[in-house]
Amino acid sequence: MNQKQNQVIISKEEVKHVADLARLDMDDTSIELFSKQIGNILQYIDTLTSVNTEKAASTSHAVFLPNAFREDEVKNHMDRNLALSNAPEKENGNFIVPKVIG
């Protein structure tokens, strides 16, 4: 990625590389379009470098987020037969599920 006359340029090769990483099949027309669109987005984001943030407080979030964790509590587990009672397939006290990894 480079800048040319205040325009951020992302190459077609970079778009294709990211598309390959995301396992997206993109034709040349789409790659050209995405290259321009992503360049425009990056150029817009680059305008943030001109914002004076010296007096802004550092934050990790834009809004306050309370802690979503709860205290650990020891509880009895569900009975295995009850847990398996609605399972479409079960074997030897275990759920049978479709294979996910090929």
N, C-alpha and C positions, 0 to 999 in steps of 0.2 A: 504494500500500500504506500502510495506517495501523494504529495500535494503538488498541484500544478495550477498556478495563478488563482489561489484561494479556492481551488476545487480539489476535493479529496477524491483520489482515483483508486479504485480497487480493481485489480486486474481480473480478466476472465479466468486465468489460471487459478487465482485465489478463490474465486467463486466456485469453480469446478472442484477444487480440493476440498472445500467445506461441504459441498454437495456430496462428494464421495464419502466423506467422513460420516455424513448424516444418512448415507445410503439413499440419496435422492437421484433419480434418473432425470437429467435435465438436457434438453436439446440446446443447440447453439443460440437460438433466438432467445430462449429463457435465460441462458447464462448472460447474454448481452444485456437484457432488460434488468436482471438482478444486479449486474455490475453497476449500471447507472443508478438504480434505486438505492442500493447500499451506499454508493458514493455520496448521493444526496443526503442520506440519513447521517452518515459520518460527518459530512460538511456541516450539517445543522448542529450536531452534537459538539463539533469543534468550536462553535460560537460560545460555548460555556467557558472556554479558557479565558475569555475576556471579562468574565464576571468577577468583581472584587469580592472575595470571600474572607478577607482578613478579620473582620469583626464577627463573622458567623461562628457559632459554637460548633465544635466537632460533635457529630452524632453517628450512631451506627444504624439508626432507622429514622425515616422522615417523621414518623409519628410514634408516640409511646406505645410499646407493646408489653402487656403484663406477661409474667412468666406463665406459660401454659402447662407446666409440669404439675403433677399432683404428688402428694406424699405416697410412698410405697406402703401398701397395706397387705398383710398376710391374709389370704382368703383360701377357702377350700376350692379345689379345682372341680370342674364339672365331671360328673360320672362319665366314663368312657362310653358305656352303652347308650347313655342319653345323647352324648355328642354325636355318635354315629347313627342314631335312630333315623334321621332324615337323609343320610348320605345315599346318593344314587348307587354308589359302588363302594364296597368295603371288603377287606380281607385281613384276617388275623388281627382284628382290633385296630386296623389302620384305614384311613381314607385312601381310595384309589383315585388318582387324578390323571388327566391327560399329560403325556410327555410334552414338555415345553421346549427343551433344547434338542435340536436335530442331530 
